[in-house]
Amino acid sequence: MESIIDPFCQQVLRESAQGVVAFGLVVARLAGLFVWGPVFGHQALPLKFRALLVLALALVVTPALLPMASRQPIDGLGFDRLAAGPPLIGGDVADLVRMGAGELMVGLALGLGMQTILSGMQMAGRLIDQQIGTSLAEVFNPELGGDVSLSGQLLHQLGLLVFLLIGGHLLIVAALLDTFQSLPIGAAGVGPPMFELLTRLVQQSLMLALQVSAPVLATLAVVGLALGVLGRAAPQINVLMLGFPVRALVGLLVLGSTALLAGDLLADVVPEAVLQLRRAVESR
């Protein structure tokens, strides 16, 4: 009887060990997104909530990634055992650490890419505040861990709202889950295509900032020109003191009227950026 049970027990233990390690690697890949990704990595979300969400997703995903078990008789005695599937793990602790780091980098790359796009909204707000004279009044942004300008915080919150409304959080999670099909657990990592894409996303973020702030900057340029002409025509008017409230009022009015345009620009950029990030991860 011992010769019959021992192979079965060994196979079960081997499959269990593979399942535990696979679960840990899946958690590492998902955790990268929940550490640095937009919305998911927001400091307002409790750490325990994010950890439980990662574990819940990993519990759903891991069984689908394990090799399908077939049942074979042992020595024709009617006992069934799990057929040996392809090993998911191998090597020592250093190999497991290396695989875990590769899995974590995939999630971090996806989160960093989307965070780079959303930072373009904050950059646009900083450019606007420098022109309307409110750049010294800054507030703390817990998501970015630093001080941001008032308009930058406003546009950043608008960007997060648009990101949620268009389902960007679902798109980025779906893109991360799709990577399990092209990158098996334990074989993930970030290659040169991802670094090249992150460079392009920085350029795209800068372009988004210029597009969002362009109406305000152009209008304030005209206002500055008009104030300069007024100062030459009527030297007795203190153009410097008059210019601060006028520029602030005009800038805020233009910003409020073009906020929908900024949302539309971001809504067009996010889906394409998610698709590019997924392709870059899969082409390592």
Phi and psi restraints in degrees (value plus and minus 20) as a CYANA .aco file:
   2 GLU   PHI     -83.9   -43.9
   2 GLU   PSI     -56.5   -16.5
   3 SER   PHI     -89.0   -49.0
   3 SER   PSI     -41.9    -1.9
   4 ILE   PHI    -104.0   -64.0
   4 ILE   PSI     -59.7   -19.7
   5 ILE   PHI    -100.0   -60.0
   5 ILE   PSI     -55.5   -15.5
   6 ASP   PHI     -78.7   -38.7
   6 ASP   PSI     -67.1   -27.1
   7 PRO   PHI     -79.8   -39.8
   7 PRO   PSI     -57.5   -17.5
   8 PHE   PHI     -85.4   -45.4
   8 PHE   PSI     -65.2   -25.2
   9 CYS   PHI     -84.2   -44.2
   9 CYS   PSI     -61.2   -21.2
  10 GLN   PHI     -83.3   -43.3
  10 GLN   PSI     -60.3   -20.3
  11 GLN   PHI     -86.3   -46.3
  11 GLN   PSI     -60.5   -20.5
  12 VAL   PHI     -83.8   -43.8
  12 VAL   PSI     -63.4   -23.4
  13 LEU   PHI     -84.0   -44.0
  13 LEU   PSI     -59.4   -19.4
  14 ARG   PHI     -85.6   -45.6
  14 ARG   PSI     -63.4   -23.4
  15 GLU   PHI     -86.4   -46.4
  15 GLU   PSI     -56.3   -16.3
  16 SER   PHI     -85.9   -45.9
  16 SER   PSI     -62.7   -22.7
  17 ALA   PHI     -83.1   -43.1
  17 ALA   PSI     -61.0   -21.0
  18 GLN   PHI     -83.7   -43.7
  18 GLN   PSI     -58.9   -18.9
  19 GLY   PHI     -85.3   -45.3
  19 GLY   PSI     -60.1   -20.1
  20 VAL   PHI     -85.3   -45.3
  20 VAL   PSI     -65.1   -25.1
  21 VAL   PHI     -86.0   -46.0
  21 VAL   PSI     -60.7   -20.7
  22 ALA   PHI     -81.6   -41.6
  22 ALA   PSI     -60.4   -20.4
  23 PHE   PHI     -82.1   -42.1
  23 PHE   PSI     -62.2   -22.2
  24 GLY   PHI     -83.9   -43.9
  24 GLY   PSI     -58.6   -18.6
  25 LEU   PHI     -89.2   -49.2
  25 LEU   PSI     -57.6   -17.6
  26 VAL   PHI     -84.5   -44.5
  26 VAL   PSI     -61.5   -21.5
  27 VAL   PHI     -80.3   -40.3
  27 VAL   PSI     -61.2   -21.2
  28 ALA   PHI     -82.8   -42.8
  28 ALA   PSI     -61.5   -21.5
  29 ARG   PHI     -88.0   -48.0
  29 ARG   PSI     -60.6   -20.6
  30 LEU   PHI     -91.3   -51.3
  30 LEU   PSI     -55.0   -15.0
  31 ALA   PHI     -84.5   -44.5
  31 ALA   PSI     -51.5   -11.5
  32 GLY   PHI     -78.5   -38.5
  32 GLY   PSI     -60.9   -20.9
  33 LEU   PHI     -89.2   -49.2
  33 LEU   PSI     -56.5   -16.5
  34 PHE   PHI    -101.8   -61.8
  34 PHE   PSI     -25.5    14.5
  35 VAL   PHI    -110.9   -70.9
  35 VAL   PSI     -61.2   -21.2
  36 TRP   PHI    -143.7  -103.7
  36 TRP   PSI     -27.1    12.9
  37 GLY   PHI     -94.8   -54.8
  37 GLY   PSI     136.8   176.8
  38 PRO   PHI     -86.3   -46.3
  38 PRO   PSI     127.1   167.1
  39 VAL   PHI      48.8    88.8
  39 VAL   PSI     -78.9   -38.9
  40 PHE   PHI     -85.3   -45.3
  40 PHE   PSI     -55.4   -15.4
  41 GLY   PHI    -113.2   -73.2
  41 GLY   PSI      -9.0    31.0
  42 HIS   PHI     -85.6   -45.6
  42 HIS   PSI     117.1   157.1
  43 GLN   PHI     -86.9   -46.9
  43 GLN   PSI     -38.3     1.7
  44 ALA   PHI     -88.8   -48.8
  44 ALA   PSI     -43.7    -3.7
  45 LEU   PHI     -99.0   -59.0
  45 LEU   PSI     106.8   146.8
  46 PRO   PHI     -80.0   -40.0
  46 PRO   PSI     125.6   165.6
  47 LEU   PHI     -81.8   -41.8
  47 LEU   PSI     -57.5   -17.5
  48 LYS   PHI     -84.6   -44.6
  48 LYS   PSI     -58.3   -18.3
  49 PHE   PHI     -84.3   -44.3
  49 PHE   PSI     -64.5   -24.5
  50 ARG   PHI     -84.6   -44.6
  50 ARG   PSI     -59.6   -19.6
  51 ALA   PHI     -84.6   -44.6
  51 ALA   PSI     -63.4   -23.4
  52 LEU   PHI     -84.4   -44.4
  52 LEU   PSI     -57.3   -17.3
  53 LEU   PHI     -86.1   -46.1
  53 LEU   PSI     -60.3   -20.3
  54 VAL   PHI     -83.1   -43.1
  54 VAL   PSI     -65.4   -25.4
  55 LEU   PHI     -84.1   -44.1
  55 LEU   PSI     -58.8   -18.8
  56 ALA   PHI     -85.0   -45.0
  56 ALA   PSI     -63.7   -23.7
  57 LEU   PHI     -84.5   -44.5
  57 LEU   PSI     -60.2   -20.2
  58 ALA   PHI     -84.5   -44.5
  58 ALA   PSI     -57.6   -17.6
  59 LEU   PHI     -84.1   -44.1
  59 LEU   PSI     -51.3   -11.3
  60 VAL   PHI     -99.5   -59.5
  60 VAL   PSI     -57.6   -17.6
  61 VAL   PHI    -101.5   -61.5
  61 VAL   PSI     -60.3   -20.3
  62 THR   PHI     -77.6   -37.6
  62 THR   PSI     -66.2   -26.2
  63 PRO   PHI     -79.3   -39.3
  63 PRO   PSI     -50.6   -10.6
  64 ALA   PHI     -93.7   -53.7
  64 ALA   PSI     -38.1     1.9
  65 LEU   PHI    -114.2   -74.2
  65 LEU   PSI     -39.0     1.0
  66 LEU   PHI     -91.1   -51.1
  66 LEU   PSI     128.8   168.8
  67 PRO   PHI     -81.8   -41.8
  67 PRO   PSI     119.0   159.0
  68 MET   PHI     -82.8   -42.8
  68 MET   PSI     111.9   151.9
  69 ALA   PHI    -110.1   -70.1
  69 ALA   PSI     113.6   153.6
  70 SER   PHI    -130.4   -90.4
  70 SER   PSI     140.5   180.5
  71 ARG   PHI    -135.0   -95.0
  71 ARG   PSI     109.0   149.0
  72 GLN   PHI    -148.9  -108.9
  72 GLN   PSI     123.7   163.7
  73 PRO   PHI     -93.4   -53.4
  73 PRO   PSI     131.0   171.0
  74 ILE   PHI    -122.5   -82.5
  74 ILE   PSI      94.1   134.1
  75 ASP   PHI      36.3    76.3
  75 ASP   PSI       4.1    44.1
  76 GLY   PHI      46.1    86.1
  76 GLY   PSI      -1.7    38.3
  77 LEU   PHI    -112.8   -72.8
  77 LEU   PSI     -18.1    21.9
  78 GLY   PHI      73.9   113.9
  78 GLY   PSI     -29.2    10.8
  79 PHE   PHI    -100.3   -60.3
  79 PHE   PSI     119.2   159.2
  80 ASP   PHI    -124.6   -84.6
  80 ASP   PSI     129.8   169.8
  81 ARG   PHI    -161.1  -121.1
  81 ARG   PSI     141.8   181.8
  82 LEU   PHI     -95.5   -55.5
  82 LEU   PSI     109.6   149.6
  83 ALA   PHI     -90.9   -50.9
  83 ALA   PSI     124.3   164.3
  84 ALA   PHI     -88.7   -48.7
  84 ALA   PSI     101.3   141.3
  85 GLY   PHI    -117.9   -77.9
  85 GLY   PSI     159.3   199.3
  86 PRO   PHI     -84.6   -44.6
  86 PRO   PSI     114.1   154.1
  87 PRO   PHI     -86.2   -46.2
  87 PRO   PSI     117.7   157.7
  88 LEU   PHI    -112.8   -72.8
  88 LEU   PSI     -40.9    -0.9
  89 ILE   PHI    -149.5  -109.5
  89 ILE   PSI     141.6   181.6
  90 GLY   PHI    -196.8  -156.8
  90 GLY   PSI     140.3   180.3
  91 GLY   PHI      70.2   110.2
  91 GLY   PSI    -184.8  -144.8
  92 ASP   PHI    -124.8   -84.8
  92 ASP   PSI    -185.8  -145.8
  93 VAL   PHI     -84.5   -44.5
  93 VAL   PSI     -55.5   -15.5
  94 ALA   PHI     -80.9   -40.9
  94 ALA   PSI     -58.4   -18.4
  95 ASP   PHI     -85.1   -45.1
  95 ASP   PSI     -59.9   -19.9
  96 LEU   PHI     -85.9   -45.9
  96 LEU   PSI     -59.7   -19.7
  97 VAL   PHI     -84.6   -44.6
  97 VAL   PSI     -61.1   -21.1
  98 ARG   PHI     -83.6   -43.6
  98 ARG   PSI     -63.7   -23.7
  99 MET   PHI     -86.1   -46.1
  99 MET   PSI     -59.9   -19.9
 100 GLY   PHI     -83.3   -43.3
 100 GLY   PSI     -59.3   -19.3
 101 ALA   PHI     -85.1   -45.1
 101 ALA   PSI     -59.7   -19.7
 102 GLY   PHI     -83.9   -43.9
 102 GLY   PSI     -61.2   -21.2
 103 GLU   PHI     -83.8   -43.8
 103 GLU   PSI     -62.7   -22.7
 104 LEU   PHI     -84.2   -44.2
 104 LEU   PSI     -56.8   -16.8
 105 MET   PHI     -85.6   -45.6
 105 MET   PSI     -51.6   -11.6
 106 VAL   PHI     -84.0   -44.0
 106 VAL   PSI     -68.6   -28.6
 107 GLY   PHI     -84.7   -44.7
 107 GLY   PSI     -60.3   -20.3
 108 LEU   PHI     -83.7   -43.7
 108 LEU   PSI     -58.8   -18.8
 109 ALA   PHI     -84.6   -44.6
 109 ALA   PSI     -63.0   -23.0
 110 LEU   PHI     -84.1   -44.1
 110 LEU   PSI     -64.4   -24.4
 111 GLY   PHI     -85.7   -45.7
 111 GLY   PSI     -60.9   -20.9
 112 LEU   PHI     -86.2   -46.2
 112 LEU   PSI     -57.9   -17.9
 113 GLY   PHI     -81.5   -41.5
 113 GLY   PSI     -65.7   -25.7
 114 MET   PHI     -90.6   -50.6
 114 MET   PSI     -55.4   -15.4
 115 GLN   PHI     -85.4   -45.4
 115 GLN   PSI     -52.9   -12.9
 116 THR   PHI     -84.5   -44.5
 116 THR   PSI     -61.5   -21.5
 117 ILE   PHI     -84.1   -44.1
 117 ILE   PSI     -66.1   -26.1
 118 LEU   PHI     -87.6   -47.6
 118 LEU   PSI     -46.3    -6.3
 119 SER   PHI     -87.5   -47.5
 119 SER   PSI     -37.8     2.2
 120 GLY   PHI     -83.0   -43.0
 120 GLY   PSI     -52.7   -12.7
 121 MET   PHI     -86.5   -46.5
 121 MET   PSI     -60.9   -20.9
 122 GLN   PHI     -86.7   -46.7
 122 GLN   PSI     -58.6   -18.6
 123 MET   PHI     -83.7   -43.7
 123 MET   PSI     -58.7   -18.7
 124 ALA   PHI     -81.9   -41.9
 124 ALA   PSI     -62.8   -22.8
 125 GLY   PHI     -82.7   -42.7
 125 GLY   PSI     -57.2   -17.2
 126 ARG   PHI     -86.4   -46.4
 126 ARG   PSI     -59.6   -19.6
 127 LEU   PHI     -82.9   -42.9
 127 LEU   PSI     -59.8   -19.8
 128 ILE   PHI     -86.9   -46.9
 128 ILE   PSI     -62.7   -22.7
 129 ASP   PHI     -86.0   -46.0
 129 ASP   PSI     -52.1   -12.1
 130 GLN   PHI     -86.0   -46.0
 130 GLN   PSI     -46.7    -6.7
 131 GLN   PHI    -108.4   -68.4
 131 GLN   PSI     -53.1   -13.1
 132 ILE   PHI    -112.5   -72.5
 132 ILE   PSI     -24.2    15.8
 133 GLY   PHI      69.0   109.0
 133 GLY   PSI       0.1    40.1
 134 THR   PHI    -135.0   -95.0
 134 THR   PSI       1.9    41.9
 135 SER   PHI     -90.9   -50.9
 135 SER   PSI     -41.7    -1.7
 136 LEU   PHI     -97.8   -57.8
 136 LEU   PSI     -41.4    -1.4
 137 ALA   PHI    -108.7   -68.7
 137 ALA   PSI      78.5   118.5
 138 GLU   PHI    -135.9   -95.9
 138 GLU   PSI     134.2   174.2
 139 VAL   PHI    -145.1  -105.1
 139 VAL   PSI     141.0   181.0
 140 PHE   PHI    -106.7   -66.7
 140 PHE   PSI     109.7   149.7
 141 ASN   PHI    -124.4   -84.4
 141 ASN   PSI      88.8   128.8
 142 PRO   PHI     -85.8   -45.8
 142 PRO   PSI     -46.8    -6.8
 143 GLU   PHI     -90.1   -50.1
 143 GLU   PSI     -58.3   -18.3
 144 LEU   PHI    -115.0   -75.0
 144 LEU   PSI     -30.6     9.4
 145 GLY   PHI      49.5    89.5
 145 GLY   PSI      12.1    52.1
 146 GLY   PHI    -180.5  -140.5
 146 GLY   PSI     157.7   197.7
 147 ASP   PHI    -105.1   -65.1
 147 ASP   PSI     120.6   160.6
 148 VAL   PHI    -151.1  -111.1
 148 VAL   PSI     139.8   179.8
 149 SER   PHI     -93.5   -53.5
 149 SER   PSI     146.8   186.8
 150 LEU   PHI     -84.2   -44.2
 150 LEU   PSI     -68.9   -28.9
 151 SER   PHI     -86.3   -46.3
 151 SER   PSI     -53.7   -13.7
 152 GLY   PHI     -84.0   -44.0
 152 GLY   PSI     -62.1   -22.1
 153 GLN   PHI     -85.6   -45.6
 153 GLN   PSI     -59.3   -19.3
 154 LEU   PHI     -83.1   -43.1
 154 LEU   PSI     -67.6   -27.6
 155 LEU   PHI     -90.3   -50.3
 155 LEU   PSI     -51.4   -11.4
 156 HIS   PHI     -86.5   -46.5
 156 HIS   PSI     -63.0   -23.0
 157 GLN   PHI     -85.2   -45.2
 157 GLN   PSI     -56.6   -16.6
 158 LEU   PHI     -83.2   -43.2
 158 LEU   PSI     -59.3   -19.3
 159 GLY   PHI     -83.9   -43.9
 159 GLY   PSI     -61.1   -21.1
 160 LEU   PHI     -84.1   -44.1
 160 LEU   PSI     -58.8   -18.8
 161 LEU   PHI     -84.6   -44.6
 161 LEU   PSI     -65.3   -25.3
 162 VAL   PHI     -83.8   -43.8
 162 VAL   PSI     -59.9   -19.9
 163 PHE   PHI     -77.9   -37.9
 163 PHE   PSI     -60.6   -20.6
 164 LEU   PHI     -93.9   -53.9
 164 LEU   PSI     -59.4   -19.4
 165 LEU   PHI     -85.3   -45.3
 165 LEU   PSI     -56.9   -16.9
 166 ILE   PHI    -106.8   -66.8
 166 ILE   PSI     -16.6    23.4
 167 GLY   PHI      55.7    95.7
 167 GLY   PSI       9.7    49.7
 168 GLY   PHI     -83.7   -43.7
 168 GLY   PSI     -54.1   -14.1
 169 HIS   PHI     -85.8   -45.8
 169 HIS   PSI     -54.6   -14.6
 170 LEU   PHI     -93.5   -53.5
 170 LEU   PSI     -55.5   -15.5
 171 LEU   PHI     -84.7   -44.7
 171 LEU   PSI     -62.5   -22.5
 172 ILE   PHI     -91.6   -51.6
 172 ILE   PSI     -56.1   -16.1
 173 VAL   PHI     -87.9   -47.9
 173 VAL   PSI     -61.8   -21.8
 174 ALA   PHI     -82.7   -42.7
 174 ALA   PSI     -59.3   -19.3
 175 ALA   PHI     -84.4   -44.4
 175 ALA   PSI     -59.2   -19.2
 176 LEU   PHI     -87.6   -47.6
 176 LEU   PSI     -60.7   -20.7
 177 LEU   PHI     -87.8   -47.8
 177 LEU   PSI     -53.3   -13.3
 178 ASP   PHI     -87.4   -47.4
 178 ASP   PSI     -44.1    -4.1
 179 THR   PHI     -86.6   -46.6
 179 THR   PSI     -40.4    -0.4
 180 PHE   PHI     -86.9   -46.9
 180 PHE   PSI     -41.5    -1.5
 181 GLN   PHI     -97.5   -57.5
 181 GLN   PSI     -59.6   -19.6
 182 SER   PHI    -112.4   -72.4
 182 SER   PSI     -45.0    -5.0
 183 LEU   PHI    -141.0  -101.0
 183 LEU   PSI      78.0   118.0
 184 PRO   PHI     -79.9   -39.9
 184 PRO   PSI     135.1   175.1
 185 ILE   PHI     -82.5   -42.5
 185 ILE   PSI     114.3   154.3
 186 GLY   PHI      74.3   114.3
 186 GLY   PSI     -32.1     7.9
 187 ALA   PHI    -137.3   -97.3
 187 ALA   PSI      -4.5    35.5
 188 ALA   PHI    -106.7   -66.7
 188 ALA   PSI     143.9   183.9
 189 GLY   PHI     151.3   191.3
 189 GLY   PSI     154.4   194.4
 190 VAL   PHI    -134.9   -94.9
 190 VAL   PSI     106.4   146.4
 191 GLY   PHI    -132.5   -92.5
 191 GLY   PSI    -193.9  -153.9
 192 PRO   PHI     -76.1   -36.1
 192 PRO   PSI     -57.5   -17.5
 193 PRO   PHI     -77.2   -37.2
 193 PRO   PSI     -55.2   -15.2
 194 MET   PHI     -88.9   -48.9
 194 MET   PSI     -61.7   -21.7
 195 PHE   PHI     -85.0   -45.0
 195 PHE   PSI     -58.5   -18.5
 196 GLU   PHI     -84.5   -44.5
 196 GLU   PSI     -59.7   -19.7
 197 LEU   PHI     -87.1   -47.1
 197 LEU   PSI     -60.9   -20.9
 198 LEU   PHI     -81.1   -41.1
 198 LEU   PSI     -55.3   -15.3
 199 THR   PHI     -84.6   -44.6
 199 THR   PSI     -62.2   -22.2
 200 ARG   PHI     -87.7   -47.7
 200 ARG   PSI     -54.3   -14.3
 201 LEU   PHI     -87.5   -47.5
 201 LEU   PSI     -52.8   -12.8
 202 VAL   PHI     -83.1   -43.1
 202 VAL   PSI     -63.2   -23.2
 203 GLN   PHI     -84.0   -44.0
 203 GLN   PSI     -60.6   -20.6
 204 GLN   PHI     -85.9   -45.9
 204 GLN   PSI     -56.4   -16.4
 205 SER   PHI     -85.1   -45.1
 205 SER   PSI     -60.8   -20.8
 206 LEU   PHI     -84.6   -44.6
 206 LEU   PSI     -60.0   -20.0
 207 MET   PHI     -84.3   -44.3
 207 MET   PSI     -59.6   -19.6
 208 LEU   PHI     -83.6   -43.6
 208 LEU   PSI     -60.4   -20.4
 209 ALA   PHI     -82.9   -42.9
 209 ALA   PSI     -61.1   -21.1
 210 LEU   PHI     -88.2   -48.2
 210 LEU   PSI     -58.5   -18.5
 211 GLN   PHI     -86.8   -46.8
 211 GLN   PSI     -59.4   -19.4
 212 VAL   PHI     -89.9   -49.9
 212 VAL   PSI     -60.6   -20.6
 213 SER   PHI    -107.4   -67.4
 213 SER   PSI     -29.5    10.5
 214 ALA   PHI     -78.2   -38.2
 214 ALA   PSI     -65.6   -25.6
 215 PRO   PHI     -79.0   -39.0
 215 PRO   PSI     -62.2   -22.2
 216 VAL   PHI     -88.6   -48.6
 216 VAL   PSI     -63.9   -23.9
 217 LEU   PHI     -84.4   -44.4
 217 LEU   PSI     -60.8   -20.8
 218 ALA   PHI     -86.2   -46.2
 218 ALA   PSI     -61.9   -21.9
 219 THR   PHI     -85.4   -45.4
 219 THR   PSI     -61.3   -21.3
 220 LEU   PHI     -89.3   -49.3
 220 LEU   PSI     -48.8    -8.8
 221 ALA   PHI     -84.1   -44.1
 221 ALA   PSI     -62.2   -22.2
 222 VAL   PHI     -85.7   -45.7
 222 VAL   PSI     -60.7   -20.7
 223 VAL   PHI     -82.4   -42.4
 223 VAL   PSI     -62.8   -22.8
 224 GLY   PHI     -82.2   -42.2
 224 GLY   PSI     -59.3   -19.3
 225 LEU   PHI     -85.3   -45.3
 225 LEU   PSI     -61.7   -21.7
 226 ALA   PHI     -85.0   -45.0
 226 ALA   PSI     -59.6   -19.6
 227 LEU   PHI     -86.8   -46.8
 227 LEU   PSI     -54.9   -14.9
 228 GLY   PHI     -85.3   -45.3
 228 GLY   PSI     -62.3   -22.3
 229 VAL   PHI     -84.7   -44.7
 229 VAL   PSI     -60.6   -20.6
 230 LEU   PHI     -83.7   -43.7
 230 LEU   PSI     -58.5   -18.5
 231 GLY   PHI     -85.8   -45.8
 231 GLY   PSI     -55.6   -15.6
 232 ARG   PHI     -93.8   -53.8
 232 ARG   PSI     -56.1   -16.1
 233 ALA   PHI     -95.9   -55.9
 233 ALA   PSI     -54.5   -14.5
 234 ALA   PHI    -151.0  -111.0
 234 ALA   PSI      63.7   103.7
 235 PRO   PHI     -82.1   -42.1
 235 PRO   PSI     -42.5    -2.5
 236 GLN   PHI     -92.2   -52.2
 236 GLN   PSI     -34.3     5.7
 237 ILE   PHI    -103.4   -63.4
 237 ILE   PSI     111.2   151.2
 238 ASN   PHI     -99.7   -59.7
 238 ASN   PSI      70.7   110.7
 239 VAL   PHI     -85.3   -45.3
 239 VAL   PSI     -52.0   -12.0
 240 LEU   PHI     -84.4   -44.4
 240 LEU   PSI     -66.4   -26.4
 241 MET   PHI     -91.3   -51.3
 241 MET   PSI     -52.7   -12.7
 242 LEU   PHI     -94.5   -54.5
 242 LEU   PSI     -49.6    -9.6
 243 GLY   PHI     -88.3   -48.3
 243 GLY   PSI     -55.9   -15.9
 244 PHE   PHI     -79.7   -39.7
 244 PHE   PSI     -75.5   -35.5
 245 PRO   PHI     -87.0   -47.0
 245 PRO   PSI     -55.5   -15.5
 246 VAL   PHI     -85.0   -45.0
 246 VAL   PSI     -67.1   -27.1
 247 ARG   PHI     -84.4   -44.4
 247 ARG   PSI     -59.7   -19.7
 248 ALA   PHI     -85.3   -45.3
 248 ALA   PSI     -64.2   -24.2
 249 LEU   PHI     -85.6   -45.6
 249 LEU   PSI     -67.8   -27.8
 250 VAL   PHI     -84.2   -44.2
 250 VAL   PSI     -61.4   -21.4
 251 GLY   PHI     -83.2   -43.2
 251 GLY   PSI     -62.2   -22.2
 252 LEU   PHI     -88.2   -48.2
 252 LEU   PSI     -57.9   -17.9
 253 LEU   PHI     -83.3   -43.3
 253 LEU   PSI     -64.2   -24.2
 254 VAL   PHI     -87.7   -47.7
 254 VAL   PSI     -58.7   -18.7
 255 LEU   PHI     -82.8   -42.8
 255 LEU   PSI     -63.3   -23.3
 256 GLY   PHI     -85.0   -45.0
 256 GLY   PSI     -55.3   -15.3
 257 SER   PHI     -98.2   -58.2
 257 SER   PSI     -39.7     0.3
 258 THR   PHI    -127.2   -87.2
 258 THR   PSI      -9.7    30.3
 259 ALA   PHI     -83.8   -43.8
 259 ALA   PSI     -58.2   -18.2
 260 LEU   PHI     -84.6   -44.6
 260 LEU   PSI     -55.8   -15.8
 261 LEU   PHI     -83.8   -43.8
 261 LEU   PSI     -59.3   -19.3
 262 ALA   PHI     -83.2   -43.2
 262 ALA   PSI     -60.6   -20.6
 263 GLY   PHI     -83.7   -43.7
 263 GLY   PSI     -59.6   -19.6
 264 ASP   PHI     -85.1   -45.1
 264 ASP   PSI     -59.5   -19.5
 265 LEU   PHI     -82.7   -42.7
 265 LEU   PSI     -64.0   -24.0
 266 LEU   PHI     -87.4   -47.4
 266 LEU   PSI     -58.7   -18.7
 267 ALA   PHI     -82.7   -42.7
 267 ALA   PSI     -49.0    -9.0
 268 ASP   PHI     -99.0   -59.0
 268 ASP   PSI     -46.8    -6.8
 269 VAL   PHI    -104.7   -64.7
 269 VAL   PSI     -57.8   -17.8
 270 VAL   PHI     -80.5   -40.5
 270 VAL   PSI     -71.7   -31.7
 271 PRO   PHI     -79.9   -39.9
 271 PRO   PSI     -60.2   -20.2
 272 GLU   PHI     -86.5   -46.5
 272 GLU   PSI     -57.7   -17.7
 273 ALA   PHI     -85.8   -45.8
 273 ALA   PSI     -59.5   -19.5
 274 VAL   PHI     -82.7   -42.7
 274 VAL   PSI     -62.2   -22.2
 275 LEU   PHI     -84.2   -44.2
 275 LEU   PSI     -60.9   -20.9
 276 GLN   PHI     -86.1   -46.1
 276 GLN   PSI     -59.7   -19.7
 277 LEU   PHI     -84.1   -44.1
 277 LEU   PSI     -61.6   -21.6
 278 ARG   PHI     -83.7   -43.7
 278 ARG   PSI     -64.0   -24.0
 279 ARG   PHI     -84.4   -44.4
 279 ARG   PSI     -58.3   -18.3
 280 ALA   PHI     -86.6   -46.6
 280 ALA   PSI     -58.0   -18.0
 281 VAL   PHI     -86.6   -46.6
 281 VAL   PSI     -61.4   -21.4
 282 GLU   PHI     -96.2   -56.2
 282 GLU   PSI     -36.0     4.0
 283 SER   PHI    -122.7   -82.7
 283 SER   PSI       4.9    44.9
